[in-house]
Amino acid sequence: MYSRAVRRGRVPRVDAEPVPCLLELALLHPDPDDMDWLVPTSPQEVMTRLLRGVYDEVSASQRRMGSAVAAFEWYAGLGPQLGAGGAEGTALRVLDGLSRIQAAMDEATQACTTEVLTVQPGGIRPEHELTEGLHRALALRGRGVRMRDLYTHVARHGQGLLNYLELMGEAVEARTLDEVIDRLILFDRTVAFIPANADRTLALELRHPALVGFLATVFERLWRLAIPLTAPLPDTGIEGISHREQSIATLLAEGHQDAVIAERLGISVRTCRAHIARLSETLGAASRTQLGVRIAQVGLDNSARTVAGPAALTIPDQESRTVR
């Protein structure tokens, strides 16, 4: 468009509408004799103006870089005064922004040689999250790296996760729990990543052996308690009460609010309240207070079950339903 304007002397304004950058860069400007036309600015004038702007930016950047280098040279001079403890600065790194987090994760993926351990809280994994991490998982599988993933039981209902596990084959083993800790990714038990804020735009990269070892131990203990994704969830032993409702009952007995229960189990508040309503109906409770009493009476709070063992317990007011 600019070439045509230079050759012809001007172009219709309407023809230049698809390329607004020509006006923004002042390569074209309105014809003072006819505002419906645009005339070109001299190429020499434009080059001089644009290059002057670039030169000024480069000069400013050089000045800033010079100041930064001088400052770090001064700090480097303090190194001998810090002693051996100064070398531990890399043991914990704050990653600010998704791009930095992604770059650090890619770097750890490339260096990983044996295993990756992950904890994935929340409910059903969104398709875009699984897709974003797929390239790393495939790269790890190609090098023979083994992966173990922990999810909440709710994640079992996500078709995207099932497709991902089928694609990865024996390279990935997955288990589920009622609730898990916040997100955790461990590479070769040498570097770990955990979120540093609620929306996960900040993360911590941990390389201190004690911290990484502690997190690995937490993972292994949760792993032993978890149920393989290929195995069914255990029966609650109470007719009409699902495994999820049993988990909700336990958290209700601990005094948690609906929103907290929903977050911990990876479900929506609306779904949580629907399960509570079914619990009330099944246990014959007319109020939240009465529901708490019923939960304790049948052992859904995990107290009576431990004492009573396998003996049958009758749900109050509903003698036909028993705890097996």
HELIX and SHEET records of a PDB file:
HELIX    1   1 TYR A    2  ARG A    8  1                                   7    
HELIX    2   2 ARG A   13  ALA A   16  5                                   4    
HELIX    3   3 CYS A   21  GLU A   24  1                                   4    
HELIX    4   4 PRO A   43  ALA A   76  1                                  34    
HELIX    5   5 GLY A   79  LEU A   82  1                                   4    
HELIX    6   6 ALA A   84  ALA A   91  5                                   8    
HELIX    7   7 LEU A   98  ALA A  111  1                                  14    
HELIX    8   8 GLU A  127  GLY A  142  1                                  16    
HELIX    9   9 HIS A  153  HIS A  157  5                                   5    
HELIX   10  10 GLN A  159  MET A  168  1                                  10    
HELIX   11  11 GLY A  169  ALA A  171  5                                   3    
HELIX   12  12 PRO A  209  LEU A  225  1                                  17    
HELIX   13  13 HIS A  243  ALA A  253  1                                  11    
HELIX   14  14 ASP A  258  LEU A  265  1                                   8    
HELIX   15  15 VAL A  269  LEU A  283  1                                  15    
HELIX   16  16 ARG A  288  VAL A  298  1                                  11    
HELIX   17  17 ALA A  304  ALA A  308  1                                   5    
SHEET    1   A 3 VAL A  11  PRO A  12  0                                        
SHEET    2   A 3 ASP A  34  PRO A  40 -1                                        
SHEET    3   A 3 LEU A  28  ASP A  31 -1                                        
SHEET    1   B 8 LEU A  92  ASP A  96  0                                        
SHEET    2   B 8 LEU A 202  LEU A 206 -1                                        
SHEET    3   B 8 VAL A 191  PRO A 195 -1                                        
SHEET    4   B 8 LEU A 184  PHE A 187 -1                                        
SHEET    5   B 8 GLU A 115  GLN A 120 -1                                        
SHEET    6   B 8 ARG A 146  THR A 152  1                                        
SHEET    7   B 8 VAL A 172  LEU A 177  1                                        
SHEET    8   B 8 ILE A 227  PRO A 228 -1                                        
SHEET    1   C 2 LEU A 313  ILE A 315  0                                        
SHEET    2   C 2 GLN A 318  VAL A 323 -1                                        
END                                                                             
